[in-house]
């Protein structure tokens, strides 16, 4: 998949955003990165996907001018994200401490070269008032990937 923003012959950096339900934070990160970082390949997934995307998050993304077409809640076993050890970087959203620790289930599925980072964002399912903060935080962090 060549891109005008990526020199010919250069492989795009691959970044996977992960959270528990793949309904809010990781979905927002995928959408924002797709819009703002054409030089990287992105996807999102959940360890226990809800099967639906948080509508309030979708509405806020659309209001911010972020396209939301083709966003869907998916698992770590989804064809779009496997094999997990093929990602250059995996970013968790703050809900994965038990699964992403040194001995965590997710970390065990990644290659030794995969960078694992946690962004520690609040859960919009618990408090929709945090959605603007989440979107702003993700926009800032995606810019530095």
LUMDO-113654 format. One line per field, with one value per residue: residue number from 1; residue in one letter; x, y, z of N, C-alpha, C, O, CB in turn. Coordinates in steps of 0.1 Angstrom, whole numbers, plus 5000, padded with zeros to 4 digits. Glycine has a CB too. Layout:
% residues N
num <- NUM  ...
residuo <- a  ...
n_px <- X  ...
n_py <- Y  ...
n_pz <- Z  ...
ca_px <- X  ...
ca_py <- Y  ...
ca_pz <- Z  ...
c_px <- X  ...
c_py <- Y  ...
c_pz <- Z  ...
o_px <- X  ...
o_py <- Y  ...
o_pz <- Z  ...
cb_px <- X  ...
cb_py <- Y  ...
cb_pz <- Z  ...
//
This chain:
% residues 145
num <- 1  2  3  4  5  6  7  8  9  10  11  12  13  14  15  16  17  18  19  20  21  22  23  24  25  26  27  28  29  30  31  32  33  34  35  36  37  38  39  40  41  42  43  44  45  46  47  48  49  50  51  52  53  54  55  56  57  58  59  60  61  62  63  64  65  66  67  68  69  70  71  72  73  74  75  76  77  78  79  80  81  82  83  84  85  86  87  88  89  90  91  92  93  94  95  96  97  98  99  100  101  102  103  104  105  106  107  108  109  110  111  112  113  114  115  116  117  118  119  120  121  122  123  124  125  126  127  128  129  130  131  132  133  134  135  136  137  138  139  140  141  142  143  144  145
residuo <- x  x  x  x  x  x  x  x  x  x  x  x  x  x  x  x  x  x  x  x  x  x  x  x  x  x  x  x  x  x  x  x  x  x  x  x  x  x  x  x  x  x  x  x  x  x  x  x  x  x  x  x  x  x  x  x  x  x  x  x  x  x  x  x  x  x  x  x  x  x  x  x  x  x  x  x  x  x  x  x  x  x  x  x  x  x  x  x  x  x  x  x  x  x  x  x  x  x  x  x  x  x  x  x  x  x  x  x  x  x  x  x  x  x  x  x  x  x  x  x  x  x  x  x  x  x  x  x  x  x  x  x  x  x  x  x  x  x  x  x  x  x  x  x  x
n_px <- 5008  5013  5019  5015  5027  5046  5079  5087  5091  5095  5084  5053  5049  5033  5006  4987  4957  4944  4918  4896  4868  4868  4852  4851  4875  4898  4887  4883  4910  4919  4904  4911  4939  4939  4929  4947  4973  4986  5008  5012  5000  4971  4950  4923  4914  4897  4900  4878  4856  4828  4811  4797  4799  4805  4781  4781  4808  4813  4796  4809  4834  4827  4817  4840  4852  4863  4864  4842  4835  4833  4843  4844  4836  4860  4877  4909  4915  4906  4907  4917  4936  4953  4984  4992  5018  5028  5027  5042  5039  5019  4993  4977  4947  4943  4929  4939  4957  4959  4961  4982  5006  5039  5038  5015  4986  4982  5007  5022  5015  5027  5055  5090  5101  5080  5068  5052  5028  5010  4982  4965  4938  4906  4875  4850  4825  4818  4817  4805  4811  4838  4846  4853  4878  4892  4893  4908  4932  4940  4943  4966  4985  4986  4998  5024  5034
n_py <- 4988  5017  5052  5087  5101  5085  5075  5058  5023  5023  5009  5013  5024  5003  5006  4995  5000  4993  4983  4972  4968  4978  5000  5027  5045  5032  5030  5057  5065  5050  5062  5089  5087  5076  5097  5118  5109  5098  5085  5062  5029  5019  5003  4990  4972  4949  4932  4920  4925  4947  4946  4967  5002  5030  5054  5081  5087  5084  5105  5127  5125  5129  5155  5168  5167  5143  5115  5087  5064  5029  5021  4997  4975  4951  4920  4909  4887  4892  4893  4916  4925  4905  4888  4894  4898  4912  4939  4971  4988  4987  5002  5007  5018  5024  5007  4983  4971  4946  4929  4937  4939  4929  4901  4898  4887  4899  4911  4888  4878  4894  4905  4905  4928  4946  4977  4985  5005  5025  5047  5056  5066  5080  5061  5064  5051  5049  5076  5099  5126  5128  5125  5147  5154  5130  5128  5151  5145  5122  5132  5149  5130  5112  5128  5128  5102
n_pz <- 5000  4988  4995  4990  5011  5020  5014  4983  4985  5012  5042  5058  5091  5115  5136  5163  5181  5212  5234  5260  5251  5226  5217  5222  5231  5217  5192  5186  5186  5164  5143  5143  5139  5113  5099  5104  5102  5076  5070  5085  5092  5106  5131  5152  5181  5204  5236  5246  5227  5223  5202  5192  5184  5205  5204  5212  5211  5184  5174  5185  5173  5146  5148  5152  5128  5120  5100  5102  5089  5082  5107  5133  5160  5170  5175  5189  5174  5149  5113  5103  5121  5128  5121  5155  5162  5141  5143  5147  5168  5197  5213  5242  5259  5285  5300  5304  5323  5336  5315  5300  5314  5324  5324  5310  5290  5265  5259  5257  5232  5214  5193  5203  5194  5192  5202  5232  5246  5270  5272  5292  5293  5304  5307  5284  5284  5310  5318  5298  5297  5295  5269  5250  5261  5258  5230  5223  5237  5223  5197  5201  5210  5188  5169  5176  5171
ca_px <- 5000  5021  5012  5023  5034  5056  5088  5086  5100  5095  5072  5046  5049  5020  5002  4974  4952  4937  4912  4888  4856  4869  4839  4853  4889  4906  4880  4886  4924  4920  4898  4920  4952  4936  4927  4959  4987  4985  5021  5012  4989  4965  4937  4920  4907  4895  4902  4864  4848  4813  4803  4791  4808  4799  4775  4785  4821  4811  4791  4820  4844  4821  4816  4854  4856  4870  4855  4839  4830  4840  4847  4836  4842  4865  4885  4923  4916  4900  4917  4923  4946  4962  4989  4995  5033  5033  5026  5054  5036  5006  4990  4965  4941  4943  4920  4945  4968  4961  4965  4994  5017  5051  5034  5001  4982  4984  5022  5027  5012  5035  5069  5099  5104  5068  5067  5039  5026  4996  4979  4959  4927  4894  4865  4838  4813  4815  4815  4805  4816  4853  4848  4861  4892  4898  4896  4919  4944  4944  4949  4979  4994  4988  5007  5038  5037
ca_py <- 5000  5029  5064  5098  5106  5075  5073  5045  5013  5024  5003  5021  5019  4998  5009  4989  5006  4982  4984  4961  4966  4984  5007  5041  5051  5027  5034  5071  5066  5045  5072  5101  5084  5074  5111  5127  5102  5089  5078  5050  5020  5018  4995  4989  4959  4948  4919  4915  4935  4948  4944  4980  5014  5040  5064  5094  5089  5086  5118  5137  5125  5136  5170  5173  5166  5130  5105  5075  5053  5016  5018  4986  4968  4939  4913  4907  4876  4896  4892  4930  4928  4894  4883  4904  4901  4920  4953  4978  4994  4985  5013  5004  5030  5027  4997  4970  4969  4932  4921  4943  4939  4922  4888  4899  4879  4906  4912  4874  4876  4904  4901  4912  4941  4955  4986  4985  5018  5027  5061  5059  5075  5076  5054  5072  5044  5052  5090  5105  5139  5128  5123  5158  5153  5119  5132  5161  5138  5113  5140  5153  5119  5107  5137  5125  5088
ca_pz <- 5000  4987  4998  4987  5022  5024  5002  4976  4990  5026  5048  5067  5105  5118  5150  5167  5193  5219  5247  5263  5243  5212  5214  5224  5231  5207  5180  5184  5182  5150  5134  5143  5132  5099  5093  5106  5100  5064  5069  5093  5090  5119  5133  5166  5185  5219  5242  5248  5220  5226  5189  5188  5187  5213  5195  5216  5206  5169  5172  5188  5162  5134  5151  5151  5114  5118  5093  5110  5080  5083  5121  5138  5171  5165  5185  5186  5165  5136  5102  5101  5131  5130  5133  5164  5162  5129  5146  5152  5181  5203  5223  5250  5262  5300  5307  5301  5331  5339  5303  5293  5323  5320  5321  5305  5279  5252  5257  5253  5218  5205  5191  5212  5188  5193  5213  5239  5254  5275  5272  5304  5291  5311  5299  5280  5287  5324  5319  5285  5297  5292  5254  5244  5266  5251  5216  5223  5241  5212  5186  5205  5210  5175  5162  5179  5168
c_px <- 5009  5013  5021  5031  5045  5065  5086  5096  5101  5082  5066  5047  5034  5017  4988  4970  4943  4931  4903  4876  4857  4856  4841  4867  4897  4900  4883  4901  4926  4915  4906  4933  4950  4935  4940  4972  4986  4998  5022  4999  4984  4952  4935  4913  4905  4897  4889  4855  4833  4805  4796  4801  4799  4794  4779  4799  4821  4806  4801  4831  4839  4820  4830  4860  4864  4860  4854  4834  4839  4846  4838  4844  4847  4875  4900  4925  4910  4911  4924  4935  4956  4972  4994  5010  5038  5032  5039  5052  5022  5004  4977  4960  4939  4935  4926  4956  4970  4965  4977  5006  5028  5047  5020  4999  4985  4999  5028  5025  5020  5049  5078  5102  5092  5069  5053  5039  5012  4994  4970  4947  4914  4884  4853  4825  4809  4811  4816  4811  4831  4856  4856  4876  4899  4902  4907  4932  4949  4950  4963  4989  4997  4998  5021  5043  5048
c_py <- 5012  5041  5076  5104  5097  5073  5059  5035  5013  5018  5012  5015  5015  4999  5003  4995  4995  4987  4972  4958  4971  4991  5022  5047  5045  5030  5048  5073  5061  5056  5084  5099  5082  5088  5119  5122  5093  5081  5065  5042  5017  5009  4996  4976  4959  4933  4912  4924  4935  4945  4956  4991  5024  5052  5078  5097  5091  5100  5129  5137  5132  5151  5176  5171  5153  5120  5092  5063  5041  5013  5007  4980  4955  4933  4913  4895  4879  4896  4906  4932  4917  4893  4895  4908  4908  4935  4959  4984  4990  4995  5009  5018  5034  5017  4983  4965  4954  4924  4926  4944  4930  4907  4887  4891  4886  4907  4899  4871  4885  4899  4909  4926  4951  4964  4986  4998  5019  5042  5065  5068  5070  5069  5062  5064  5046  5067  5097  5119  5140  5127  5135  5157  5141  5122  5141  5154  5129  5121  5145  5141  5113  5115  5134  5110  5088
c_pz <- 5000  4990  4995  4998  5027  5012  4996  4982  5005  5032  5058  5081  5108  5133  5153  5181  5200  5232  5249  5254  5229  5208  5215  5221  5219  5193  5176  5179  5167  5140  5132  5136  5117  5092  5093  5103  5088  5062  5077  5090  5104  5119  5148  5169  5200  5223  5244  5241  5222  5213  5184  5192  5195  5205  5199  5211  5191  5167  5175  5178  5149  5136  5150  5137  5111  5112  5102  5102  5083  5097  5126  5150  5167  5176  5180  5176  5151  5126  5100  5110  5133  5118  5142  5165  5150  5132  5152  5166  5185  5214  5229  5256  5277  5307  5307  5311  5334  5327  5296  5302  5317  5316  5315  5292  5266  5249  5252  5238  5208  5203  5201  5207  5189  5205  5219  5248  5259  5277  5284  5303  5299  5301  5296  5283  5301  5326  5305  5285  5294  5277  5248  5249  5259  5237  5215  5227  5230  5201  5189  5205  5197  5167  5164  5176  5157
o_px <- 5012  5001  5033  5041  5052  5061  5084  5108  5107  5071  5073  5047  5025  5025  4978  4978  4934  4937  4902  4875  4848  4851  4833  4869  4903  4907  4887  4904  4933  4922  4909  4938  4958  4939  4943  4982  4986  4998  5032  4989  4991  4946  4943  4908  4910  4896  4888  4848  4827  4793  4790  4808  4787  4802  4781  4802  4828  4811  4802  4836  4846  4823  4831  4872  4871  4850  4863  4830  4851  4853  4826  4856  4839  4880  4903  4936  4911  4922  4935  4943  4967  4969  4999  5014  5050  5036  5045  5061  5013  5012  4966  4967  4934  4933  4919  4964  4981  4973  4983  5016  5027  5052  5013  5008  4989  5003  5037  5032  5019  5054  5073  5106  5093  5071  5043  5048  5003  5002  4969  4945  4912  4884  4845  4814  4797  4804  4827  4815  4837  4867  4865  4885  4910  4913  4916  4942  4961  4960  4972  5000  5008  5005  5030  5054  5053
o_py <- 5018  5041  5075  5110  5100  5070  5049  5039  5004  5020  5018  5003  5021  4995  5006  4996  4990  4994  4963  4947  4968  4988  5029  5052  5053  5032  5051  5080  5067  5059  5089  5107  5086  5089  5125  5129  5080  5072  5058  5047  5014  5007  5001  4970  4967  4924  4900  4932  4924  4942  4956  4990  5026  5059  5087  5108  5100  5107  5139  5148  5140  5158  5188  5175  5152  5117  5088  5053  5042  5004  5008  4980  4947  4940  4916  4894  4871  4900  4906  4941  4919  4897  4905  4919  4911  4942  4953  4984  4990  4996  5007  5027  5044  5017  4974  4956  4949  4914  4919  4950  4924  4902  4877  4887  4880  4904  4899  4863  4883  4891  4919  4935  4963  4959  4987  5000  5014  5049  5077  5077  5058  5071  5065  5071  5046  5070  5101  5124  5151  5128  5132  5159  5143  5119  5139  5156  5129  5117  5144  5143  5108  5110  5137  5106  5077
o_pz <- 5011  4987  4996  4996  5036  5001  5004  4985  5011  5027  5066  5083  5104  5142  5145  5190  5193  5240  5241  5248  5221  5197  5209  5211  5211  5183  5165  5170  5160  5130  5121  5128  5109  5081  5083  5101  5090  5054  5077  5086  5113  5109  5156  5159  5207  5216  5243  5247  5224  5215  5174  5201  5192  5199  5190  5208  5186  5158  5167  5174  5143  5126  5146  5135  5101  5117  5109  5108  5086  5099  5125  5150  5161  5184  5169  5171  5142  5128  5095  5107  5140  5107  5137  5167  5149  5123  5160  5174  5176  5223  5223  5257  5281  5320  5310  5308  5334  5328  5288  5298  5307  5307  5316  5285  5256  5238  5244  5232  5196  5211  5206  5215  5187  5216  5212  5256  5252  5282  5286  5311  5300  5289  5306  5284  5305  5335  5301  5275  5291  5273  5241  5240  5256  5233  5206  5220  5227  5195  5180  5200  5193  5158  5156  5179  5154
cb_px <- 4990  5028  5008  5013  5025  5050  5102  5089  5114  5096  5077  5031  5053  5020  5002  4975  4944  4946  4904  4882  4844  4873  4829  4848  4896  4908  4864  4884  4932  4912  4884  4922  4958  4923  4916  4959  4991  4983  5032  5013  4993  4961  4939  4911  4916  4881  4910  4860  4851  4810  4794  4777  4813  4808  4760  4784  4830  4802  4779  4826  4848  4807  4810  4863  4864  4875  4861  4829  4831  4851  4847  4833  4832  4873  4880  4931  4908  4894  4910  4912  4941  4954  5001  4990  5040  5024  5014  5059  5038  5004  4989  4968  4927  4937  4907  4950  4966  4948  4953  4991  5014  5061  5034  4998  4967  4978  5029  5021  4997  5035  5074  5112  5108  5055  5072  5037  5030  4994  4972  4968  4924  4888  4861  4838  4816  4827  4824  4791  4814  4859  4835  4855  4892  4888  4883  4916  4941  4932  4940  4979  4989  4974  5004  5040  5025
cb_py <- 5000  5030  5064  5109  5109  5062  5075  5047  5014  5039  4989  5023  5031  4983  5024  4974  5019  4970  4998  4962  4972  4973  5003  5045  5048  5011  5032  5080  5057  5032  5076  5106  5071  5066  5118  5132  5095  5098  5087  5053  5006  5031  4980  5001  4947  4952  4920  4913  4934  4962  4933  4981  5020  5045  5063  5095  5076  5076  5120  5134  5110  5130  5172  5165  5177  5125  5101  5078  5057  5016  5031  4975  4968  4940  4899  4904  4864  4910  4888  4940  4932  4880  4874  4901  4887  4916  4956  4989  5009  4970  5027  4994  5030  5040  4997  4969  4976  4927  4922  4956  4935  4922  4880  4913  4876  4920  4916  4864  4878  4918  4904  4904  4940  4946  5001  4972  5030  5020  5065  5064  5076  5088  5041  5076  5028  5049  5097  5105  5145  5117  5122  5172  5151  5107  5138  5172  5130  5105  5153  5159  5108  5106  5151  5128  5080
cb_pz <- 5012  4974  5013  4982  5034  5029  5007  4961  4985  5031  5055  5064  5115  5114  5153  5169  5190  5222  5248  5277  5250  5202  5224  5238  5243  5208  5181  5197  5191  5148  5138  5158  5138  5097  5100  5120  5112  5052  5072  5108  5083  5125  5127  5171  5181  5222  5255  5263  5205  5231  5192  5193  5174  5225  5195  5232  5209  5163  5181  5202  5159  5131  5165  5161  5110  5132  5080  5121  5065  5073  5130  5128  5183  5152  5187  5199  5170  5138  5090  5103  5144  5131  5131  5178  5164  5118  5156  5143  5181  5207  5216  5262  5256  5302  5300  5287  5345  5344  5293  5287  5337  5331  5334  5302  5280  5253  5269  5261  5215  5212  5176  5214  5174  5193  5209  5248  5245  5289  5259  5314  5276  5317  5307  5266  5285  5333  5329  5279  5311  5299  5247  5248  5282  5251  5209  5233  5253  5208  5184  5219  5219  5167  5166  5194  5163
//
